[in-house]
Amino acid sequence: MEQAAERELEEELGLKAEDIRVISLSNQLRYLKDGVHCVIIGARAKAIGEPKIKDPKKIEEIRWFPFDNLPGEMFEGSEQIVRAIKSGKFYISD
């Protein structure tokens, strides 16, 4: 999973990564009604370099936020990843 996270970071943002650790696993069953089952794997890493928008059709904007001043609205999977980072514990949902 760590290799997949490293590959995605490079493909999506042009960043290299060090010290990649999987920190959460979330099973999003609410999508089943649409015929889609989503599994979100959260990883934490040290990013190396500056992010670049490599595919403007997928990514409109990139912004960094201080950890104590994150946006109020986030995707549920992102909230779970933040919870795992704050608690220092692996987060898993079913």
Biopython code that builds the backbone (N, CA, C, O; Angstrom):
import numpy as np
from Bio.PDB.StructureBuilder import StructureBuilder

atoms = [
    (1, "MET", "N", (0.813, -1.185, 0.000)),
    (1, "MET", "CA", (0.000, 0.000, 0.000)),
    (1, "MET", "C", (0.862, 1.257, 0.000)),
    (1, "MET", "O", (0.514, 2.264, -0.618)),
    (2, "GLU", "N", (1.990, 1.185, 0.701)),
    (2, "GLU", "CA", (2.880, 2.340, 0.745)),
    (2, "GLU", "C", (3.398, 2.691, -0.647)),
    (2, "GLU", "O", (3.517, 3.865, -0.997)),
    (3, "GLN", "N", (3.705, 1.660, -1.440)),
    (3, "GLN", "CA", (4.187, 1.907, -2.807)),
    (3, "GLN", "C", (3.096, 2.538, -3.665)),
    (3, "GLN", "O", (3.387, 3.395, -4.499)),
    (4, "ALA", "N", (1.854, 2.130, -3.472)),
    (4, "ALA", "CA", (0.738, 2.721, -4.213)),
    (4, "ALA", "C", (0.563, 4.188, -3.825)),
    (4, "ALA", "O", (0.314, 5.028, -4.689)),
    (5, "ALA", "N", (0.691, 4.504, -2.533)),
    (5, "ALA", "CA", (0.585, 5.892, -2.080)),
    (5, "ALA", "C", (1.696, 6.743, -2.688)),
    (5, "ALA", "O", (1.459, 7.868, -3.127)),
    (6, "GLU", "N", (2.904, 6.198, -2.709)),
    (6, "GLU", "CA", (4.041, 6.915, -3.294)),
    (6, "GLU", "C", (3.810, 7.175, -4.787)),
    (6, "GLU", "O", (4.090, 8.268, -5.281)),
    (7, "ARG", "N", (3.312, 6.190, -5.484)),
    (7, "ARG", "CA", (3.042, 6.306, -6.922)),
    (7, "ARG", "C", (1.953, 7.360, -7.188)),
    (7, "ARG", "O", (2.094, 8.177, -8.098)),
    (8, "GLU", "N", (0.884, 7.343, -6.407)),
    (8, "GLU", "CA", (-0.208, 8.304, -6.577)),
    (8, "GLU", "C", (0.249, 9.733, -6.306)),
    (8, "GLU", "O", (-0.129, 10.655, -7.029)),
    (9, "LEU", "N", (1.053, 9.917, -5.278)),
    (9, "LEU", "CA", (1.570, 11.248, -4.952)),
    (9, "LEU", "C", (2.386, 11.804, -6.111)),
    (9, "LEU", "O", (2.283, 12.984, -6.446)),
    (10, "GLU", "N", (3.193, 10.948, -6.717)),
    (10, "GLU", "CA", (4.002, 11.357, -7.877)),
    (10, "GLU", "C", (3.110, 11.639, -9.085)),
    (10, "GLU", "O", (3.279, 12.656, -9.757)),
    (11, "GLU", "N", (2.165, 10.745, -9.362)),
    (11, "GLU", "CA", (1.303, 10.898, -10.541)),
    (11, "GLU", "C", (0.393, 12.113, -10.446)),
    (11, "GLU", "O", (0.224, 12.839, -11.426)),
    (12, "GLU", "N", (-0.195, 12.342, -9.277)),
    (12, "GLU", "CA", (-1.181, 13.413, -9.124)),
    (12, "GLU", "C", (-0.565, 14.781, -8.873)),
    (12, "GLU", "O", (-1.069, 15.788, -9.371)),
    (13, "LEU", "N", (0.529, 14.830, -8.099)),
    (13, "LEU", "CA", (1.076, 16.120, -7.675)),
    (13, "LEU", "C", (2.544, 16.326, -7.995)),
    (13, "LEU", "O", (3.088, 17.395, -7.720)),
    (14, "GLY", "N", (3.199, 15.322, -8.573)),
    (14, "GLY", "CA", (4.611, 15.467, -8.910)),
    (14, "GLY", "C", (5.523, 15.511, -7.702)),
    (14, "GLY", "O", (6.632, 16.038, -7.786)),
    (15, "LEU", "N", (5.075, 14.962, -6.568)),
    (15, "LEU", "CA", (5.866, 14.974, -5.335)),
    (15, "LEU", "C", (6.515, 13.622, -5.080)),
    (15, "LEU", "O", (5.960, 12.580, -5.427)),
    (16, "LYS", "N", (7.680, 13.650, -4.476)),
    (16, "LYS", "CA", (8.322, 12.447, -3.949)),
    (16, "LYS", "C", (7.913, 12.353, -2.482)),
    (16, "LYS", "O", (7.427, 13.327, -1.906)),
    (17, "ALA", "N", (8.108, 11.186, -1.881)),
    (17, "ALA", "CA", (7.716, 11.011, -0.486)),
    (17, "ALA", "C", (8.712, 10.147, 0.257)),
    (17, "ALA", "O", (9.348, 9.261, -0.315)),
    (18, "GLU", "N", (8.833, 10.425, 1.545)),
    (18, "GLU", "CA", (9.647, 9.617, 2.463)),
    (18, "GLU", "C", (8.774, 9.212, 3.641)),
    (18, "GLU", "O", (7.752, 9.842, 3.914)),
    (19, "ASP", "N", (9.176, 8.172, 4.328)),
    (19, "ASP", "CA", (8.527, 7.733, 5.564)),
    (19, "ASP", "C", (7.012, 7.575, 5.390)),
    (19, "ASP", "O", (6.233, 8.145, 6.155)),
    (20, "ILE", "N", (6.604, 6.809, 4.393)),
    (20, "ILE", "CA", (5.183, 6.599, 4.124)),
    (20, "ILE", "C", (4.645, 5.527, 5.062)),
    (20, "ILE", "O", (5.221, 4.447, 5.193)),
    (21, "ARG", "N", (3.526, 5.848, 5.715)),
    (21, "ARG", "CA", (2.881, 4.904, 6.625)),
    (21, "ARG", "C", (1.378, 4.907, 6.385)),
    (21, "ARG", "O", (0.768, 5.974, 6.324)),
    (22, "VAL", "N", (0.780, 3.745, 6.250)),
    (22, "VAL", "CA", (-0.675, 3.641, 6.168)),
    (22, "VAL", "C", (-1.219, 3.879, 7.567)),
    (22, "VAL", "O", (-0.764, 3.259, 8.528)),
    (23, "ILE", "N", (-2.208, 4.790, 7.688)),
    (23, "ILE", "CA", (-2.726, 5.150, 9.008)),
    (23, "ILE", "C", (-4.229, 4.944, 9.157)),
    (23, "ILE", "O", (-4.756, 5.022, 10.267)),
    (24, "SER", "N", (-4.928, 4.680, 8.046)),
    (24, "SER", "CA", (-6.367, 4.460, 8.184)),
    (24, "SER", "C", (-6.917, 3.635, 7.028)),
    (24, "SER", "O", (-6.360, 3.601, 5.930)),
    (25, "LEU", "N", (-8.016, 2.981, 7.316)),
    (25, "LEU", "CA", (-8.716, 2.177, 6.321)),
    (25, "LEU", "C", (-10.208, 2.367, 6.560)),
    (25, "LEU", "O", (-10.705, 2.116, 7.658)),
    (26, "SER", "N", (-10.912, 2.806, 5.538)),
    (26, "SER", "CA", (-12.329, 3.109, 5.680)),
    (26, "SER", "C", (-13.125, 2.438, 4.571)),
    (26, "SER", "O", (-12.782, 2.541, 3.393)),
    (27, "ASN", "N", (-14.170, 1.764, 4.957)),
    (27, "ASN", "CA", (-15.053, 1.051, 4.046)),
    (27, "ASN", "C", (-16.314, 1.896, 3.873)),
    (27, "ASN", "O", (-17.162, 1.917, 4.765)),
    (28, "GLN", "N", (-16.451, 2.585, 2.756)),
    (28, "GLN", "CA", (-17.572, 3.501, 2.537)),
    (28, "GLN", "C", (-18.764, 2.763, 1.930)),
    (28, "GLN", "O", (-18.912, 2.701, 0.710)),
    (29, "LEU", "N", (-19.600, 2.213, 2.786)),
    (29, "LEU", "CA", (-20.749, 1.435, 2.326)),
    (29, "LEU", "C", (-21.892, 2.311, 1.835)),
    (29, "LEU", "O", (-22.788, 1.814, 1.154)),
    (30, "ARG", "N", (-21.888, 3.578, 2.154)),
    (30, "ARG", "CA", (-22.995, 4.441, 1.745)),
    (30, "ARG", "C", (-23.098, 4.571, 0.235)),
    (30, "ARG", "O", (-24.135, 4.995, -0.276)),
    (31, "TYR", "N", (-22.053, 4.218, -0.481)),
    (31, "TYR", "CA", (-22.085, 4.295, -1.937)),
    (31, "TYR", "C", (-22.732, 3.068, -2.581)),
    (31, "TYR", "O", (-22.932, 3.048, -3.795)),
    (32, "LEU", "N", (-23.058, 2.059, -1.799)),
    (32, "LEU", "CA", (-23.609, 0.827, -2.362)),
    (32, "LEU", "C", (-24.910, 1.065, -3.126)),
    (32, "LEU", "O", (-25.184, 0.370, -4.105)),
    (33, "LYS", "N", (-25.712, 2.032, -2.694)),
    (33, "LYS", "CA", (-26.978, 2.292, -3.376)),
    (33, "LYS", "C", (-26.757, 2.747, -4.812)),
    (33, "LYS", "O", (-27.631, 2.569, -5.661)),
    (34, "ASP", "N", (-25.595, 3.331, -5.091)),
    (34, "ASP", "CA", (-25.249, 3.765, -6.444)),
    (34, "ASP", "C", (-24.471, 2.700, -7.210)),
    (34, "ASP", "O", (-24.049, 2.924, -8.345)),
    (35, "GLY", "N", (-24.285, 1.542, -6.582)),
    (35, "GLY", "CA", (-23.539, 0.473, -7.227)),
    (35, "GLY", "C", (-22.040, 0.644, -7.123)),
    (35, "GLY", "O", (-21.284, -0.024, -7.830)),
    (36, "VAL", "N", (-21.599, 1.540, -6.240)),
    (36, "VAL", "CA", (-20.170, 1.791, -6.072)),
    (36, "VAL", "C", (-19.798, 1.497, -4.625)),
    (36, "VAL", "O", (-20.463, 1.962, -3.699)),
    (37, "HIS", "N", (-18.749, 0.738, -4.437)),
    (37, "HIS", "CA", (-18.222, 0.456, -3.109)),
    (37, "HIS", "C", (-16.850, 1.098, -3.040)),
    (37, "HIS", "O", (-15.987, 0.803, -3.867)),
    (38, "CYS", "N", (-16.638, 1.962, -2.076)),
    (38, "CYS", "CA", (-15.400, 2.735, -2.008)),
    (38, "CYS", "C", (-14.608, 2.370, -0.753)),
    (38, "CYS", "O", (-15.142, 2.414, 0.355)),
    (39, "VAL", "N", (-13.355, 2.018, -0.924)),
    (39, "VAL", "CA", (-12.448, 1.773, 0.192)),
    (39, "VAL", "C", (-11.405, 2.882, 0.165)),
    (39, "VAL", "O", (-10.726, 3.078, -0.843)),
    (40, "ILE", "N", (-11.278, 3.610, 1.276)),
    (40, "ILE", "CA", (-10.333, 4.722, 1.354)),
    (40, "ILE", "C", (-9.183, 4.314, 2.260)),
    (40, "ILE", "O", (-9.391, 3.942, 3.414)),
    (41, "ILE", "N", (-7.977, 4.384, 1.733)),
    (41, "ILE", "CA", (-6.775, 4.060, 2.494)),
    (41, "ILE", "C", (-6.032, 5.364, 2.736)),
    (41, "ILE", "O", (-5.652, 6.054, 1.789)),
    (42, "GLY", "N", (-5.826, 5.699, 3.998)),
    (42, "GLY", "CA", (-5.122, 6.932, 4.346)),
    (42, "GLY", "C", (-3.662, 6.644, 4.641)),
    (42, "GLY", "O", (-3.333, 5.663, 5.307)),
    (43, "ALA", "N", (-2.797, 7.501, 4.143)),
    (43, "ALA", "CA", (-1.362, 7.350, 4.387)),
    (43, "ALA", "C", (-0.787, 8.685, 4.819)),
    (43, "ALA", "O", (-1.281, 9.746, 4.438)),
    (44, "ARG", "N", (0.252, 8.616, 5.610)),
    (44, "ARG", "CA", (0.968, 9.801, 6.068)),
    (44, "ARG", "C", (2.389, 9.687, 5.542)),
    (44, "ARG", "O", (2.984, 8.609, 5.568)),
    (45, "ALA", "N", (2.937, 10.818, 5.059)),
    (45, "ALA", "CA", (4.286, 10.798, 4.491)),
    (45, "ALA", "C", (4.912, 12.178, 4.601)),
    (45, "ALA", "O", (4.220, 13.172, 4.817)),
    (46, "LYS", "N", (6.216, 12.226, 4.451)),
    (46, "LYS", "CA", (6.916, 13.501, 4.337)),
    (46, "LYS", "C", (7.037, 13.790, 2.838)),
    (46, "LYS", "O", (7.690, 13.050, 2.102)),
    (47, "ALA", "N", (6.400, 14.876, 2.402)),
    (47, "ALA", "CA", (6.426, 15.244, 0.979)),
    (47, "ALA", "C", (7.721, 15.980, 0.659)),
    (47, "ALA", "O", (8.187, 16.814, 1.435)),
    (48, "ILE", "N", (8.293, 15.656, -0.495)),
    (48, "ILE", "CA", (9.532, 16.290, -0.948)),
    (48, "ILE", "C", (9.238, 16.999, -2.265)),
    (48, "ILE", "O", (8.774, 16.381, -3.223)),
    (49, "GLY", "N", (9.512, 18.293, -2.303)),
    (49, "GLY", "CA", (9.276, 19.080, -3.510)),
    (49, "GLY", "C", (8.059, 19.966, -3.363)),
    (49, "GLY", "O", (7.452, 20.042, -2.294)),
    (50, "GLU", "N", (7.712, 20.629, -4.435)),
    (50, "GLU", "CA", (6.538, 21.500, -4.464)),
    (50, "GLU", "C", (5.457, 20.839, -5.313)),
    (50, "GLU", "O", (5.743, 20.327, -6.395)),
    (51, "PRO", "N", (4.206, 20.849, -4.823)),
    (51, "PRO", "CA", (3.135, 20.213, -5.595)),
    (51, "PRO", "C", (2.838, 20.976, -6.882)),
    (51, "PRO", "O", (2.932, 22.202, -6.938)),
    (52, "LYS", "N", (2.481, 20.220, -7.906)),
    (52, "LYS", "CA", (2.116, 20.791, -9.204)),
    (52, "LYS", "C", (0.804, 20.154, -9.649)),
    (52, "LYS", "O", (0.569, 18.970, -9.408)),
    (53, "ILE", "N", (-0.035, 20.931, -10.289)),
    (53, "ILE", "CA", (-1.257, 20.373, -10.862)),
    (53, "ILE", "C", (-0.872, 19.701, -12.165)),
    (53, "ILE", "O", (-0.549, 20.369, -13.147)),
    (54, "LYS", "N", (-0.905, 18.383, -12.171)),
    (54, "LYS", "CA", (-0.496, 17.634, -13.359)),
    (54, "LYS", "C", (-1.667, 17.349, -14.294)),
    (54, "LYS", "O", (-1.470, 17.157, -15.493)),
    (55, "ASP", "N", (-2.882, 17.322, -13.756)),
    (55, "ASP", "CA", (-4.066, 17.090, -14.581)),
    (55, "ASP", "C", (-5.164, 18.060, -14.151)),
    (55, "ASP", "O", (-5.915, 17.764, -13.221)),
    (56, "PRO", "N", (-5.269, 19.221, -14.817)),
    (56, "PRO", "CA", (-6.262, 20.228, -14.434)),
    (56, "PRO", "C", (-7.713, 19.749, -14.538)),
    (56, "PRO", "O", (-8.610, 20.384, -13.984)),
    (57, "LYS", "N", (-7.952, 18.647, -15.235)),
    (57, "LYS", "CA", (-9.310, 18.095, -15.295)),
    (57, "LYS", "C", (-9.680, 17.422, -13.976)),
    (57, "LYS", "O", (-10.858, 17.328, -13.632)),
    (58, "LYS", "N", (-8.677, 16.957, -13.240)),
    (58, "LYS", "CA", (-8.906, 16.284, -11.960)),
    (58, "LYS", "C", (-8.723, 17.222, -10.771)),
    (58, "LYS", "O", (-9.453, 17.133, -9.785)),
    (59, "ILE", "N", (-7.743, 18.122, -10.870)),
    (59, "ILE", "CA", (-7.385, 18.983, -9.739)),
    (59, "ILE", "C", (-7.479, 20.438, -10.179)),
    (59, "ILE", "O", (-6.812, 20.862, -11.123)),
    (60, "GLU", "N", (-8.315, 21.190, -9.481)),
    (60, "GLU", "CA", (-8.512, 22.598, -9.815)),
    (60, "GLU", "C", (-7.544, 23.498, -9.050)),
    (60, "GLU", "O", (-7.052, 24.488, -9.589)),
    (61, "GLU", "N", (-7.276, 23.149, -7.795)),
    (61, "GLU", "CA", (-6.476, 24.026, -6.947)),
    (61, "GLU", "C", (-5.758, 23.196, -5.882)),
    (61, "GLU", "O", (-6.276, 22.180, -5.418)),
    (62, "ILE", "N", (-4.573, 23.638, -5.506)),
    (62, "ILE", "CA", (-3.810, 23.009, -4.425)),
    (62, "ILE", "C", (-3.536, 24.083, -3.383)),
    (62, "ILE", "O", (-3.075, 25.177, -3.710)),
    (63, "ARG", "N", (-3.827, 23.758, -2.119)),
    (63, "ARG", "CA", (-3.510, 24.683, -1.029)),
    (63, "ARG", "C", (-3.040, 23.891, 0.184)),
    (63, "ARG", "O", (-3.553, 22.809, 0.466)),
    (64, "TRP", "N", (-2.062, 24.438, 0.899)),
    (64, "TRP", "CA", (-1.605, 23.862, 2.160)),
    (64, "TRP", "C", (-2.341, 24.575, 3.291)),
    (64, "TRP", "O", (-2.602, 25.775, 3.205)),
    (65, "PHE", "N", (-2.675, 23.840, 4.346)),
    (65, "PHE", "CA", (-3.327, 24.409, 5.518)),
    (65, "PHE", "C", (-2.555, 24.006, 6.765)),
    (65, "PHE", "O", (-2.047, 22.887, 6.845)),
    (66, "PRO", "N", (-2.459, 24.920, 7.755)),
    (66, "PRO", "CA", (-1.895, 24.507, 9.042)),
    (66, "PRO", "C", (-2.803, 23.425, 9.638)),
    (66, "PRO", "O", (-4.024, 23.481, 9.489)),
    (67, "PHE", "N", (-2.210, 22.463, 10.300)),
    (67, "PHE", "CA", (-2.985, 21.336, 10.822)),
    (67, "PHE", "C", (-4.045, 21.787, 11.819)),
    (67, "PHE", "O", (-5.091, 21.149, 11.940)),
    (68, "ASP", "N", (-3.787, 22.884, 12.535)),
    (68, "ASP", "CA", (-4.761, 23.377, 13.510)),
    (68, "ASP", "C", (-5.773, 24.342, 12.885)),
    (68, "ASP", "O", (-6.584, 24.927, 13.603)),
    (69, "ASN", "N", (-5.738, 24.515, 11.560)),
    (69, "ASN", "CA", (-6.665, 25.419, 10.881)),
    (69, "ASN", "C", (-7.120, 24.810, 9.543)),
    (69, "ASN", "O", (-7.005, 25.438, 8.491)),
    (70, "LEU", "N", (-7.632, 23.589, 9.609)),
    (70, "LEU", "CA", (-8.097, 22.891, 8.407)),
    (70, "LEU", "C", (-9.471, 23.416, 7.997)),
    (70, "LEU", "O", (-10.196, 23.949, 8.838)),
    (71, "PRO", "N", (-9.845, 23.278, 6.725)),
    (71, "PRO", "CA", (-11.173, 23.717, 6.288)),
    (71, "PRO", "C", (-12.272, 23.000, 7.067)),
    (71, "PRO", "O", (-12.098, 21.861, 7.501)),
    (72, "GLY", "N", (-13.390, 23.669, 7.238)),
    (72, "GLY", "CA", (-14.501, 23.094, 7.992)),
    (72, "GLY", "C", (-15.131, 21.895, 7.318)),
    (72, "GLY", "O", (-15.508, 20.934, 7.988)),
    (73, "GLU", "N", (-15.249, 21.939, 6.011)),
    (73, "GLU", "CA", (-15.881, 20.840, 5.287)),
    (73, "GLU", "C", (-14.835, 20.027, 4.543)),
    (73, "GLU", "O", (-14.069, 20.558, 3.739)),
    (74, "MET", "N", (-14.816, 18.729, 4.824)),
    (74, "MET", "CA", (-13.899, 17.814, 4.146)),
    (74, "MET", "C", (-14.672, 16.558, 3.771)),
    (74, "MET", "O", (-15.741, 16.287, 4.318)),
    (75, "PHE", "N", (-14.125, 15.801, 2.841)),
    (75, "PHE", "CA", (-14.700, 14.497, 2.540)),
    (75, "PHE", "C", (-14.606, 13.631, 3.787)),
    (75, "PHE", "O", (-13.679, 13.778, 4.583)),
    (76, "GLU", "N", (-15.563, 12.731, 3.955)),
    (76, "GLU", "CA", (-15.575, 11.859, 5.133)),
    (76, "GLU", "C", (-14.263, 11.098, 5.284)),
    (76, "GLU", "O", (-13.749, 10.978, 6.396)),
    (77, "GLY", "N", (-13.719, 10.586, 4.198)),
    (77, "GLY", "CA", (-12.447, 9.863, 4.257)),
    (77, "GLY", "C", (-11.316, 10.738, 4.752)),
    (77, "GLY", "O", (-10.449, 10.271, 5.491)),
    (78, "SER", "N", (-11.309, 12.014, 4.353)),
    (78, "SER", "CA", (-10.271, 12.948, 4.815)),
    (78, "SER", "C", (-10.404, 13.201, 6.307)),
    (78, "SER", "O", (-9.402, 13.271, 7.019)),
    (79, "GLU", "N", (-11.643, 13.340, 6.787)),
    (79, "GLU", "CA", (-11.864, 13.542, 8.223)),
    (79, "GLU", "C", (-11.330, 12.360, 9.026)),
    (79, "GLU", "O", (-10.755, 12.548, 10.098)),
    (80, "GLN", "N", (-11.515, 11.156, 8.522)),
    (80, "GLN", "CA", (-11.037, 9.963, 9.218)),
    (80, "GLN", "C", (-9.513, 9.918, 9.248)),
    (80, "GLN", "O", (-8.924, 9.481, 10.237)),
    (81, "ILE", "N", (-8.880, 10.364, 8.181)),
    (81, "ILE", "CA", (-7.416, 10.413, 8.139)),
    (81, "ILE", "C", (-6.905, 11.427, 9.153)),
    (81, "ILE", "O", (-5.933, 11.160, 9.859)),
    (82, "VAL", "N", (-7.550, 12.591, 9.234)),
    (82, "VAL", "CA", (-7.158, 13.614, 10.211)),
    (82, "VAL", "C", (-7.318, 13.066, 11.623)),
    (82, "VAL", "O", (-6.456, 13.288, 12.473)),
    (83, "ARG", "N", (-8.418, 12.350, 11.884)),
    (83, "ARG", "CA", (-8.638, 11.739, 13.195)),
    (83, "ARG", "C", (-7.506, 10.780, 13.553)),
    (83, "ARG", "O", (-7.047, 10.757, 14.695)),
    (84, "ALA", "N", (-7.061, 9.996, 12.588)),
    (84, "ALA", "CA", (-5.967, 9.042, 12.831)),
    (84, "ALA", "C", (-4.674, 9.777, 13.154)),
    (84, "ALA", "O", (-3.934, 9.362, 14.046)),
    (85, "ILE", "N", (-4.395, 10.860, 12.442)),
    (85, "ILE", "CA", (-3.175, 11.632, 12.701)),
    (85, "ILE", "C", (-3.231, 12.247, 14.093)),
    (85, "ILE", "O", (-2.258, 12.167, 14.843)),
    (86, "LYS", "N", (-4.364, 12.862, 14.447)),
    (86, "LYS", "CA", (-4.499, 13.516, 15.757)),
    (86, "LYS", "C", (-4.382, 12.524, 16.910)),
    (86, "LYS", "O", (-3.762, 12.825, 17.931)),
    (87, "SER", "N", (-4.977, 11.340, 16.749)),
    (87, "SER", "CA", (-4.972, 10.365, 17.845)),
    (87, "SER", "C", (-3.675, 9.567, 17.909)),
    (87, "SER", "O", (-3.339, 9.001, 18.950)),
    (88, "GLY", "N", (-2.945, 9.523, 16.792)),
    (88, "GLY", "CA", (-1.732, 8.719, 16.747)),
    (88, "GLY", "C", (-2.023, 7.229, 16.662)),
    (88, "GLY", "O", (-1.128, 6.403, 16.840)),
    (89, "LYS", "N", (-3.294, 6.882, 16.386)),
    (89, "LYS", "CA", (-3.694, 5.481, 16.315)),
    (89, "LYS", "C", (-4.213, 5.155, 14.921)),
    (89, "LYS", "O", (-4.766, 6.016, 14.237)),
    (90, "PHE", "N", (-4.031, 3.917, 14.512)),
    (90, "PHE", "CA", (-4.561, 3.450, 13.234)),
    (90, "PHE", "C", (-6.075, 3.516, 13.293)),
    (90, "PHE", "O", (-6.676, 3.042, 14.257)),
    (91, "TYR", "N", (-6.704, 4.099, 12.275)),
    (91, "TYR", "CA", (-8.162, 4.210, 12.228)),
    (91, "TYR", "C", (-8.702, 3.192, 11.235)),
    (91, "TYR", "O", (-8.218, 3.093, 10.108)),
    (92, "ILE", "N", (-9.705, 2.440, 11.661)),
    (92, "ILE", "CA", (-10.356, 1.499, 10.743)),
    (92, "ILE", "C", (-11.861, 1.560, 10.982)),
    (92, "ILE", "O", (-12.319, 1.587, 12.124)),
    (93, "SER", "N", (-12.615, 1.580, 9.903)),
    (93, "SER", "CA", (-14.075, 1.535, 10.011)),
    (93, "SER", "C", (-14.585, 0.404, 9.136)),
    (93, "SER", "O", (-13.899, -0.053, 8.222)),
    (94, "ASP", "N", (-15.804, -0.040, 9.431)),
    (94, "ASP", "CA", (-16.391, -1.084, 8.582)),
    (94, "ASP", "C", (-17.676, -0.606, 7.973)),
    (94, "ASP", "O", (-18.318, -1.346, 7.227)),
]
sb = StructureBuilder()
sb.init_structure("model")
sb.init_model(0)
sb.init_chain("A")
sb.init_seg("    ")
for serial, (resi, resn, name, xyz) in enumerate(atoms, 1):
    if name == "N":
        sb.init_residue(resn, " ", resi, " ")
    sb.init_atom(name, np.array(xyz, "f"), 0.0, 1.0, " ", f" {name:<3s}", serial, name[0])
structure = sb.get_structure()
